[in-house]
Amino acid sequence: MPRLARSVLFCIVISLLAYPSANAQQSLLPIPDRLVVLTIDDGTKTDITQVAPVLKRYGFGGTFYVTDGLRSIKRQDDALTWGDIRELNSERFEIGNHTENHPDVRTLSKEQFIAELNGIEERCKKNGIPVPTTFAYPGWQFNIKSAQVLLEKGYSFARRGVAPEFPDKGWGARGPIYDPAKDNPLLIPTTGYAGPKWGMNDLIWAIDQAKGGKIAVLAFHGVPYPRAPWVSTPPKVFESYMKYLHDQGCIVISLRDLAKYVQPANVSHVPLQQPKGSYRSLLSAEPKPSVQPKP
């Protein structure tokens, strides 16, 4: 190869290595209006009996965040088996990491958090399921230290709750619209999570925000979730929410599929810093009294 050609090739290779984020940016699709990320937490039996059939009917994607914890709430009769999880994976839904035991990650050492992540990763490997690349913070609780662990572990995206920007009394709430230009990929806010105090008007509000490069991120739990009524959604209500998304022409994807539109954490230019706000989440990993709040 002539010396000039070798020099040109060398310069091209160096530029690709020096500016990976620029090259990644060029390959991203433009973010369409009404783009929705759909997430379902905790790994309850209704993921496969109620949620997945509705999503398949409408051609929607989604992420099922699984954990072997919360046994006092799910018990044996309301917990996904790993056979169920394999089936969800075979139907091309994303299986995400929600930790092995559903702890408040803020209370864990780095080593303890890694062990929680590895627990689900190893179970996925043994069951022929891709190792998760996205994460949902249990009970919405997060801090920068835990996000840094996710970055070191190679996670692409992680979803938090609605706080600190929006108030959260623990029975469903509105939250910030996800702005990839401002929100780090490991601190993606929830635009709305379903519960007795979150309904169709809140869903409409969330979808109305999903424009101009911003994305609505929705979180559900059991459909229904008898022993966790504060995040329960009746099946007919869930169906009505999904029908609305379909009728509005929403593109509904998993958190993993954000990589088509947004730079993942390892090449993101958005700083990994604490979101600004004064509210805190009151949703807890521990059971609450099975009494719904007064209207």
KACOR-V575674 format. One record per run of one state. SS is the DSSP state (hx for helix, st for strand, lp for the rest). FROM is the first residue (numbers start at 1). TO is the last residue. If there is no record, write none. Layout:
ss | from | to
SS | FROM | TO
SS | FROM | TO
This chain:
ss | from | to
lp | 1 | 2
hx | 3 | 18
lp | 19 | 19
hx | 20 | 27
lp | 28 | 34
st | 35 | 41
lp | 42 | 43
st | 44 | 44
lp | 45 | 45
hx | 46 | 58
lp | 59 | 62
st | 63 | 66
lp | 67 | 70
hx | 71 | 74
lp | 75 | 75
hx | 76 | 78
st | 79 | 79
lp | 80 | 81
hx | 82 | 90
lp | 91 | 93
st | 94 | 97
lp | 98 | 104
hx | 105 | 107
lp | 108 | 109
hx | 110 | 126
lp | 127 | 133
st | 134 | 136
lp | 137 | 137
hx | 138 | 140
lp | 141 | 143
hx | 144 | 153
lp | 154 | 156
st | 157 | 159
lp | 160 | 167
st | 168 | 168
lp | 169 | 172
st | 173 | 174
lp | 175 | 177
st | 178 | 179
lp | 180 | 187
st | 188 | 188
lp | 189 | 191
st | 192 | 193
lp | 194 | 194
st | 195 | 195
lp | 196 | 197
st | 198 | 198
lp | 199 | 199
hx | 200 | 209
lp | 210 | 213
st | 214 | 220
lp | 221 | 228
hx | 229 | 231
lp | 232 | 234
hx | 235 | 247
lp | 248 | 250
st | 251 | 253
lp | 254 | 255
hx | 256 | 260
lp | 261 | 264
hx | 265 | 267
lp | 268 | 280
st | 281 | 281
lp | 282 | 295
